Amino acid sequence: MSDFRPAKKRIDVTVGESVRIIRELQEMSQNDLARASGIAQSTISAIENDRINLGVERAKTIARVLKCHPAVLVFPGWEVTTEHAA
């Protein structure tokens, strides 16, 4: 029997909401994130309001600044566990 458990959705959060929540938890403004990431503040606002897609490269850049894994931003609300060796 395998110890593998697939990820399951825990809460409903959009990608934009996850970016905003993590940014705010780190007490950063959109302008702070824009300066640190090199992504325009207007683009960050559009991402947070789900008007444009985050995209892989922007997810990597923002995750680096917010010190989190890009998957936290791209797959918000999912419980992801790792398989442990027996």
C-alpha positions in Angstrom: 0.0 0.0 0.0 1.4 3.4 -1.0 1.6 6.4 1.4 0.9 8.7 -1.6 -2.0 11.1 -1.1 -3.0 13.4 -3.9 -3.2 17.1 -3.2 -6.6 18.3 -2.3 -8.2 21.7 -2.4 -8.6 23.2 1.0 -9.8 26.8 0.4 -11.0 28.9 -2.6 -8.4 31.6 -3.2 -7.6 33.0 -6.6 -4.0 33.4 -7.9 -4.3 37.1 -7.5 -5.6 36.8 -3.9 -2.7 34.6 -3.0 -0.2 37.1 -4.3 -1.9 39.9 -2.4 -2.2 37.9 0.8 1.5 36.8 0.8 2.6 40.3 -0.1 0.5 41.8 2.7 1.7 39.2 5.2 5.3 40.4 4.5 4.1 44.0 5.0 5.0 45.0 1.5 3.0 47.5 -0.6 2.5 46.9 -4.3 5.1 49.6 -4.9 7.6 47.7 -2.7 7.0 44.5 -4.6 7.3 46.4 -7.9 10.6 47.9 -6.9 12.0 44.6 -5.6 10.8 42.5 -8.5 11.2 44.9 -11.5 7.5 44.3 -12.4 5.4 47.4 -12.9 3.1 48.3 -10.0 0.2 48.4 -12.5 1.0 44.8 -13.6 1.0 43.7 -9.9 -2.3 45.4 -9.4 -3.7 43.6 -12.5 -2.4 40.3 -11.3 -3.9 40.7 -7.8 -7.2 41.7 -9.3 -7.1 38.7 -11.7 -7.2 40.9 -14.8 -4.1 39.3 -16.2 -2.5 35.9 -15.7 0.5 35.6 -13.4 2.5 33.4 -15.8 5.4 31.2 -14.9 8.2 33.7 -15.2 6.4 36.4 -13.2 5.5 33.7 -10.6 9.2 32.8 -10.2 10.2 36.5 -9.9 7.5 37.4 -7.4 8.0 34.2 -5.4 11.7 35.0 -5.1 10.9 38.4 -3.7 8.2 37.0 -1.4 10.5 34.2 -0.3 8.0 31.4 -1.1 7.8 28.6 -3.7 6.1 29.7 -7.0 3.6 26.8 -6.5 2.2 28.7 -3.5 1.2 31.5 -5.8 0.2 29.4 -8.9 -1.8 26.8 -7.0 -3.4 28.7 -4.0 -5.5 26.7 -1.6 -4.1 23.3 -2.4 -2.7 21.1 0.3 0.5 19.5 -1.1 2.2 16.8 0.9 5.3 14.9 0.0 5.6 11.2 -0.1 7.7 9.8 2.8 9.9 6.7 2.3 8.9 3.8 4.5 
